Amino acid sequence: MSAIEIGTAAAAPEVAPAKRAGRAQLRLAGLVLPVVLAVIWEALVRTGLANGRLMPPPSVVGATLWELARSGELATHAAATLWRVLAGFGIGAVAGTVLGALTGALPVARSLLDPTLQALRAIPSIAWVPLFILWFGIFEASKVALIAVGVFFPIYLGVAAAILSIDRKIVEVGRVFRLSRLAMVRRVLLPAILPDWFTALRGGLGLGFMFVVAAEIMGASEGLGYLLVDGQQLGRPATIIAAIISFAVLGKLADGVLVALARPFLRWQDTARDKL
């Protein structure tokens, strides 16, 4: 007996091609609002109704992005930022998953570890910067450590909460079928927490992109955060907005990859979304 058979009454239905096409159109509809706002702002600046000096119109921002891409600067900065996020995300995700599983599954570990971790979670991220610079220097290690701290806590909380909220009836069904402890974990407990775990991973990845800004602003020679600071120091608002847009696109692509990787593991779910 598998966890799918225990946790669900029936397998999730296949999505019809027409429904898939409808969902694709809905995703494209998400571009309508930013495009409309960009067109409106462009029109306001061109007609002289708004000043585009501090908030450049899309045409100027697009030209800046094109110039950064053509010169190779955008790829260099984006690659540096992405490497830092992935390194910090990997460390924080592993640590958060392991400690979350321990505190969620073992009352002794929860009593010993959770109060300290909850207290550390309340510390502002920027407060870690001086300490990490003293410990690791001003180079990559301190930046990756700061990102890992930001990623760790949402994943830790998500995993621990998912384990603590497992439906008791599912565990009892596993015991009725005399599953061993290992089989109980593999067939019942692990599938039960997978949806919440992937949600926690997405939250941690989003915070990783937020923390990389602080990491790169505190001292970096490349990265999208450095591009933000460079635009501010040189008085180039178009460069700042171009860096912000690059952050948004890079973060969305990374989140999309994570969702795509999670989809095969969650195919067994029969959720309301599949009926819409």
N, C-alpha and C positions, 0 to 999 in steps of 0.2 A: 504493500500500500504506500502510495507516494503522498507527499505533502499537498500536492494539487488535489488529490482525491479527498484528503482530510479537510482541506481548507475551503474547497469550492464544491458546489453541487454539480456544476457542469463546466465544461471548458468554454473559454471566451469565443464567441462566434467570429467567423471570418468577416472582415470588413469588405463590403461590396465595392467594386470599382467606382460606381457613381458616388458613393459616400466618401471614398478616398479623394476623388476629384473635388467634391464639395469642401472637404477639409483643406485641401491645397489652396482653393480660392479664398477661404477664410484667412489662411495665413498671409496670403498676398494682400488681403484687405487691411492687414495691420500696417502696411506701408502708406495707406491713404492719409492718415492724420499727419505724420511728419512731412509728407510731400505737400499737402495743402498748406501747412504752416510755413514751409519754406517758400512756396510760391507767394503767399501773402506778404511775407517779410521782404522778399525780393521786390515785389511791386511797390510796397511802401517806401523803400529806400530809393528806387528808381524815380518815383514820382515826387520825391523830396518831402514826403510827409513824415519820414523818420530819418534819424541820423545813423548812418552805418559805420561810424568811426569806431565806436566801442563794441558794437554788435554787427560785424560785417555781414553783408547779404550772402546767400548761398553761392552765388557766382564767384565771389572773392574767396570764400572758404574752399570751394571746389578747385579753384586755380591753385591755392596753396597746397592742397592735398596732392594735386597732380604734380606740382613741382617737387614736393617731398618724395613722391613715389618715383618720379623720373630720375632724380639724383641718387636714389637708393637709400636716402636717410630714413624714410618711413619703414622700409623693410628692416633696416638695422635696429631702429628703436623698437619696433614691434617684436622682433625676435628676442631682443634682450629682455623685454617685459614678459613675454610669454615663457621664456626659460625660467625666470625667477618665480613666476606664478606656479608653473608646473612643479618645480622643485619644492617650493614651500607647501603646495597642495599635497604632494605625495607624502612628505614627512608628517604634516598635520593630519592627513586623512588616516594614515596608518596608526599614529599615536591615539587619535580620537576614537577610532574603531576598537582598538585593543582595550584601552582604559574604559570606554563606554560599555563594552561587553563584560568586563570584569565587574564594574560597579553595578551593572544591571542584573547580572546573574548571581553574584555572590554578595549576600548581606554584609559579610565581614569586610570585604573590599569597599563596599558602599559606605560603611561607617568610617573606615580609615581614610579613604581618598576623597570622597565627594565633598565634604566641608571645605577642605583646602582648595580643591579645584574650583568650587563655586566662588570662594573668596578671590582667587586669582582672576576669574572671569570678570570681576567687577573693576579690575585695574584698566584704566584707559590705555589704548594701544600706544599712544605717543609716549607714555611713561616708560615703556620698555626700551625706547630708542637709546637713551644715554647708556643704559646698562649693557645692551647688546653691542654698542660701539666699543665699550671698554673690554668686553669679553672677546668679541670676534673681529674687532677692527672696523674700518669704514668700507670694506670691500664687500664681496658678494655674500659671505657667510652671515653677516648681520642682517642683510636685507631678506635673505631666505628664512632666517630664524623669525623675523618679525611677521612675515607672511604665514609661516607655519603656526604661530601663536593665534593669528586671526582665523585660520582654517580649523584649528583644533577644537575650539569650544562648541560651535554648532554641531559638528559631527559627534563629539562626545555626548552632548545632551540628546541628540537625535537617537543614537544607538541605545543609550541607557534607557531613555523613555520608551523606545520601541520594545525592548525586552520586558520592561516592567508592565507594559500594557498588553502583552500577549493574552489572548482569550483563554481562560482556564479550561473551557470546554474542549478546545482543540488539544490541549495537553492530555486531558483525560481520555479523549478518543485514542490518542497514541498509546496510552497505557493499557487501554482495553485490548488493543492489538499487540500488546506485549513487545513494543519496540524497545530495543536496547537504548542505553543513554546516548551512544553515538548516533544511532538511527533516529532517535528523537530530535537531536540537534540538526541532523542533515535533512530530515524529511518534514519536520514540523516547525522547529524554532527558527531555523535560518530562512525558509521561505516566508514565515510570518513577519520577519523584520525587514526583509529586502525592500519593500516599497518605502518605508520610513527611512531606511539607510540611504537609498538613492536620493530621496528628498533632502536629507541632511548633507549629502555630498554636493548637491547643487547649491545649497545655501553656503556651504564652506567655500566652494569655488567662487561664488559671487563676492564673498568677503575677501578672498584671496586677491581679487582684482582691486578691491578697495584698499587693502593694506599695501599693495605694491606701489600705489601712489605715494603713500607716506614713506615707504622704504626708499623710493627713488628721489623724492624731494629732499630727504635728509642727506643726500650726497650720492650722485651718480654722474657718470660721463656719457651715458647712453640709456635709452629707455623712453617710453612715452611720458613718464613722469618728469624726466629731465627735459623733454620737449615742452611740457607745460611751463616749467620754471624758466626755460630759455625764452619762450614767448612772452612771459610776464616781465622779465628783466629787460628785454629789448623793446617792449611796448608794441608787441605784435598780437593783437587779439585774434586775428585769423589763424595764427599758429596754435594758439591756445584752444580754439574751437576745433581745429583740425585734430589736435591730440585727443580732445574729449570724444569726438566722433570715432576716432580710431580705437579708443578704449571700449566704447559701446559695441562696435562691430566685432572686435576681438573677443570681448566677453560673451557676446551672443553666440558667436561661432563655437567657442569652447563649451558653452552650455549645451548647444545643439549636439556636439560630439558626445558629451556625457549622456544626454538623453537617448541618443541612438545606441550607445553601448549598453544602456540599461534595458532597452526595450525587449531584447530576446529573453532576459531573465524574468521579465514581468508579463510575458505573453499569456500566462495562465490566468491572469486577473480577468474577472467579469464585472466591469465597473459600469457606472451610469454613463460615463463618457462614451462607451462603445455603443450606447443606444441612441445617442444624440446625432 
